[in-house]
Amino acid sequence: MKAARTIRRQRGLALVETAITLPLLLFVMLAASEFTFAFVQHTTLTKAARDGVRYVAEEAIDGSLTVNLTQQLIDETRRLVVYGDRDQTSGTPLVSGLTVNDVSVLDAGGDNLEVRVNYAHTGILGSVLPTFGYGSDISLLFNMTASVTMRAL
């Protein structure tokens, strides 16, 4: 009889322990998911900027071996960074919410070219994580910048 009572108490104790630790575990999983999502988006932006600067570095040198950034080349590079294709003018961007206005193509001087992407990142759950009255809400909005510089080829 004592053994049965002890087993029932252990089951109740396990339920209480689960109720205490489950919210903490879910919060840690949410934080890991948000970090992973942001990391993947930043990696995608960096790769797109690298592809863009590689393209503009190959195309910007004219016959006189000077850097010549034309508006057409800048527009093609912006589309390459945003859509993954320099001829595509609309469609699904590589990163949700990225536009051609977020991409800058710059002459960094000394035959160096730079492609910079400024992106307003929004978390998986939206722009705000509510704290349900226990302090201020947590903003999930922050700016990501991916910048790559390459010497013109």
C-alpha positions in Angstrom: 0.0 0.0 0.0 2.8 2.4 0.8 4.5 1.6 -2.5 1.4 2.5 -4.5 1.0 5.8 -2.6 4.7 6.6 -3.3 4.3 5.9 -7.0 1.3 8.2 -7.2 3.2 11.0 -5.4 6.1 10.6 -7.9 3.7 10.9 -10.8 2.3 14.1 -9.3 5.7 15.5 -8.7 6.8 14.8 -12.3 3.7 16.7 -13.5 4.6 19.7 -11.4 8.2 19.6 -12.6 7.0 19.5 -16.2 4.7 22.4 -15.6 7.5 24.5 -14.2 10.2 23.6 -16.8 8.0 23.5 -20.0 7.7 27.3 -20.4 11.4 27.8 -19.9 12.2 25.1 -22.5 9.7 26.6 -25.0 11.3 30.0 -24.5 14.8 28.6 -25.1 13.5 26.9 -28.3 11.9 30.1 -29.5 15.1 32.1 -28.9 17.2 29.4 -30.7 14.7 29.5 -33.6 14.8 33.3 -33.9 18.6 33.3 -33.8 18.8 30.6 -36.5 16.3 32.5 -38.7 18.3 35.7 -38.4 21.6 33.9 -39.0 20.2 32.3 -42.2 18.9 35.6 -43.5 22.2 37.4 -42.8 24.1 34.6 -44.5 21.7 34.8 -47.6 22.2 38.6 -47.7 26.0 38.3 -47.5 26.1 35.7 -50.3 23.9 37.9 -52.4 26.1 40.9 -51.8 29.2 38.8 -52.7 27.6 37.6 -55.9 26.6 41.3 -56.7 30.1 42.7 -56.1 31.7 39.9 -58.1 29.4 40.7 -61.0 30.0 44.4 -60.9 33.8 43.9 -60.4 33.9 41.9 -63.6 31.8 44.4 -65.6 32.9 47.8 -64.3 36.4 47.9 -65.9 36.2 49.4 -69.3 38.8 49.3 -72.1 40.9 52.0 -70.4 41.3 49.9 -67.2 39.3 52.5 -65.1 36.2 51.8 -63.1 33.1 52.9 -64.9 29.9 52.4 -62.9 27.0 53.1 -65.3 23.4 53.3 -64.1 22.5 50.2 -66.1 25.3 48.2 -64.3 24.1 49.5 -60.9 20.5 48.5 -61.7 21.6 45.0 -62.9 23.6 44.5 -59.8 20.8 45.5 -57.5 18.4 43.1 -59.3 21.1 40.3 -59.0 21.4 40.9 -55.3 17.6 41.1 -54.7 16.2 38.4 -57.1 19.3 36.3 -57.9 19.0 37.3 -61.6 20.2 40.5 -63.1 17.4 40.5 -65.8 14.5 39.9 -63.4 12.7 43.1 -62.5 10.1 41.7 -60.2 9.2 38.5 -58.4 10.1 36.8 -55.2 13.2 38.3 -53.5 15.9 36.0 -52.0 15.0 37.4 -48.6 11.4 38.3 -47.8 10.9 42.1 -47.9 14.2 42.9 -49.6 13.9 45.6 -52.4 16.3 47.1 -54.9 16.3 50.3 -52.8 18.0 48.4 -50.0 21.1 47.7 -52.1 23.9 50.2 -52.7 26.6 49.8 -55.3 29.6 52.1 -54.5 33.0 53.0 -55.9 35.2 52.5 -52.9 38.2 54.1 -54.5 41.5 52.5 -55.7 39.7 50.2 -58.1 37.7 48.8 -55.3 33.9 48.3 -55.5 31.5 47.8 -52.7 28.0 46.3 -52.5 26.1 47.1 -49.3 22.7 45.6 -48.4 20.7 47.3 -45.6 17.8 45.1 -44.5 15.1 45.6 -41.8 14.9 42.1 -40.2 11.6 41.0 -38.7 11.5 37.9 -36.5 9.5 34.7 -37.1 6.8 35.8 -34.7 6.5 39.3 -36.1 7.9 42.6 -34.9 7.1 42.4 -31.2 7.4 39.7 -28.6 4.7 40.4 -25.9 5.7 40.1 -22.3 2.0 39.8 -21.1 2.3 42.7 -18.7 5.6 41.7 -17.1 7.6 44.7 -18.4 8.0 46.3 -21.8 7.4 44.3 -25.0 10.5 43.0 -26.7 11.1 44.4 -30.2 12.2 41.8 -32.8 13.0 44.4 -35.4 16.6 45.2 -36.1 18.7 46.3 -39.1 21.1 43.9 -40.8 23.9 45.1 -43.0 25.9 43.0 -45.3 28.8 44.7 -47.1 31.3 43.2 -49.4 34.2 45.0 -51.1 36.2 43.6 -54.1 38.8 44.9 -56.4 37.7 45.4 -60.0 39.1 42.7 -62.2 
